[in-house]
Amino acid sequence: MLEQVDRAIVDSIVVADNGSADRTAEVARAGGAIVVHEPRRGYGSACLRALREGPQADLVVFMDGDGSSDPREIERLLEALLDRDADLVIGSRTLGASEKGALTPVQSMGNTLVCWLVRRLWDVSYTDLGPFRAIRREALERLHMSDPDFGWTIEMQVKAAQLGLRTADVPATSRTRRAGRSKVSGTIVGSFRAGKSILGYVLEARLNEIMRRGAAPGR
């Protein structure tokens, strides 16, 4: 996948090795990537480690390293950040030409439900919760990201909605062929855990908002 990245638009590539049992770190380092290691399992943990130890770039792109997303589409996300003056851009698999089977029925239903909830609760429209996304560093710092597991992506989108950040969705390809096995969509247990975590985060975030309003002076 690294050889598909246009080095003319990407200053550095950081690969978070989250306890892999293959040659991920070795291959990534040979391809010119900065490799960081996060022993605690969890998608959010890997992202947080990469942010802490990677270069402090003005624009940050997140994507899975298994080849399910197309690195050649990074430019499309960055263009949306700059040309559409967005703070956060989601690479939407539902808008893009996803290969058959790239999204499981459970993932599709979960995406639809959670995006609908976010629209109802915060009046912000998203079409996907996928991992392929770009964000301005200043906006990312305002979000104070913390979720160590499956709730990372929805945490980013909900907090962006709460803060009134400018968001956009752009079409993104999703491939069925990937290196290794997804911890989320690769198993029924993984899909269930991810769905439970994502839905739970949305409901908890809304409940916390209501409680803060109720505790505000003069109420």
C-alpha positions in Angstrom: 0.0 0.0 0.0 2.9 2.4 0.8 4.0 2.4 -2.8 0.6 3.8 -3.8 1.0 6.9 -1.7 1.8 10.1 -3.6 4.8 11.4 -1.8 4.4 14.8 -3.4 1.4 15.5 -1.2 2.3 13.5 1.9 5.2 14.7 4.0 5.4 11.7 6.3 3.7 8.3 6.9 3.3 7.0 10.4 2.4 3.3 10.9 1.1 2.2 14.3 2.1 -1.4 15.0 -0.6 -2.5 17.3 0.8 -5.9 18.3 1.1 -7.4 14.9 2.4 -11.0 14.5 3.7 -10.6 11.0 6.3 -8.4 9.3 4.1 -5.2 9.4 6.7 -3.1 11.1 9.6 -4.3 9.0 7.8 -3.8 5.7 6.5 -0.4 6.7 10.0 0.8 7.8 11.5 -0.5 4.6 8.9 1.5 2.6 9.9 4.7 4.3 7.3 4.9 7.0 7.9 6.0 10.6 6.9 3.0 12.8 5.5 3.4 16.3 4.5 0.6 18.6 1.4 0.5 20.8 1.2 -2.6 23.0 -2.4 -1.9 24.2 -4.8 -3.4 21.7 -7.4 -1.1 20.3 -8.0 1.1 17.2 -8.1 4.3 19.2 -4.9 3.4 21.1 -3.0 2.9 17.9 -4.2 6.3 16.5 -3.3 8.1 19.8 0.2 6.6 19.8 0.8 7.7 16.2 -0.4 11.2 17.0 1.9 11.4 20.1 5.0 10.2 18.4 4.5 11.3 14.8 5.4 14.6 13.2 3.1 17.6 14.1 1.6 18.1 10.6 -1.0 20.8 9.9 -3.2 18.3 8.1 -3.6 14.7 9.3 -5.0 11.7 7.4 -6.2 8.5 9.1 -6.6 5.2 7.2 -6.4 1.5 7.8 -3.1 0.0 6.7 -4.6 -3.3 5.3 -5.3 -2.0 1.8 -9.1 -1.7 2.2 -8.8 2.0 1.4 -7.1 3.4 -1.7 -4.2 5.7 -0.7 -4.5 7.4 -4.1 -7.7 9.0 -2.8 -5.8 10.9 -0.1 -5.6 13.9 -2.4 -9.4 13.9 -2.7 -9.8 14.3 1.1 -7.1 17.0 1.3 -8.8 18.9 -1.5 -12.1 18.9 0.4 -10.3 20.2 3.5 -8.8 23.1 1.5 -11.2 23.9 -1.3 -14.4 23.4 0.7 -12.9 25.0 3.8 -13.7 22.0 5.9 -12.2 21.0 9.3 -13.0 17.3 9.0 -13.5 15.2 5.9 -14.9 11.7 5.9 -14.0 9.3 3.1 -17.5 7.8 2.6 -17.7 4.2 1.5 -21.5 4.6 1.0 -20.9 7.4 -1.5 -17.9 5.7 -3.2 -17.6 2.8 -5.6 -17.1 0.1 -2.9 -16.5 -3.4 -4.0 -19.2 -6.0 -3.4 -18.8 -7.4 0.1 -16.5 -4.6 1.3 -19.2 -3.6 3.8 -20.9 -6.4 5.6 -24.7 -6.1 6.2 -24.1 -5.5 9.9 -21.7 -2.6 9.1 -24.1 -1.1 6.6 -27.0 -1.2 9.1 -24.9 0.1 11.9 -23.6 3.0 9.7 -27.2 3.9 8.7 -28.5 3.8 12.3 -25.7 5.8 13.9 -25.6 8.4 11.1 -29.3 8.9 11.5 -29.0 9.3 15.3 -26.2 11.9 14.9 -28.4 13.8 12.4 -31.4 13.7 14.7 -29.4 14.7 17.9 -27.0 17.3 16.5 -28.4 18.2 13.1 -25.2 17.2 11.3 -25.3 14.8 8.3 -22.7 12.1 7.9 -23.0 9.2 5.5 -20.3 6.9 6.9 -18.2 6.2 10.0 -15.3 4.7 8.1 -11.7 5.1 9.2 -10.5 6.9 6.1 -10.6 10.6 7.1 -8.6 13.9 7.1 -8.7 16.6 9.7 -6.9 19.9 10.4 -4.5 19.7 13.3 -6.0 22.7 15.1 -9.5 21.0 14.9 -8.1 17.7 16.1 -6.6 19.3 19.1 -9.9 20.9 20.0 -11.5 17.4 20.1 -9.3 16.0 22.9 -9.6 12.5 21.5 -9.5 9.8 24.1 -11.4 6.6 23.1 -8.9 3.7 23.0 -11.0 1.2 21.1 -13.8 1.0 18.5 -15.4 4.3 19.5 -12.5 6.4 18.0 -14.2 7.3 14.7 -17.6 8.2 16.2 -16.0 10.1 19.0 -14.3 12.3 16.4 -17.5 12.9 14.5 -19.8 13.5 17.5 -17.3 16.0 19.0 -17.0 17.7 15.7 -20.8 18.1 15.6 -21.0 19.3 19.2 -18.3 22.0 18.5 -19.9 23.1 15.2 -16.9 22.2 13.1 -17.2 22.3 9.4 -17.5 18.7 8.0 -17.8 17.1 4.6 -18.1 13.6 3.2 -16.4 12.7 -0.1 -16.7 9.4 -2.1 -14.1 6.8 -1.1 -13.4 3.3 -2.5 -13.6 0.3 -0.2 -11.9 -2.9 -1.2 -12.7 -6.4 -0.3 -9.1 -7.6 -0.6 -7.2 -6.7 2.5 -4.0 -7.9 4.2 -4.8 -9.9 7.3 -8.2 -10.1 9.0 -10.2 -7.2 10.3 -10.8 -7.1 14.1 -14.1 -5.5 13.5 -15.8 -6.9 10.4 -13.7 -10.1 10.3 -15.7 -11.7 13.1 -19.3 -11.7 14.4 -18.0 -10.9 17.9 -15.8 -8.0 16.6 -18.8 -6.5 14.7 -21.0 -6.8 17.8 -18.4 -5.2 20.1 -17.8 -2.4 17.7 -21.5 -1.7 17.1 -22.1 -1.7 20.9 -19.2 0.6 21.6 -20.2 3.1 18.8 -23.9 3.2 19.7 -23.1 3.5 23.4 -20.8 6.4 22.8 -23.5 8.4 20.9 -26.1 7.8 23.6 -23.7 8.6 26.4 -22.5 11.8 24.7 -26.1 13.0 24.4 -26.9 12.1 28.0 -23.9 14.0 29.2 -25.0 17.0 27.3 -28.5 16.9 28.9 -27.0 16.5 32.3 -24.6 19.5 31.8 -27.5 21.7 30.7 -29.5 20.6 33.7 -26.7 21.6 36.0 -26.1 25.0 34.4 -26.7 28.0 36.7 -30.2 29.4 36.6 -31.9 26.2 35.7 
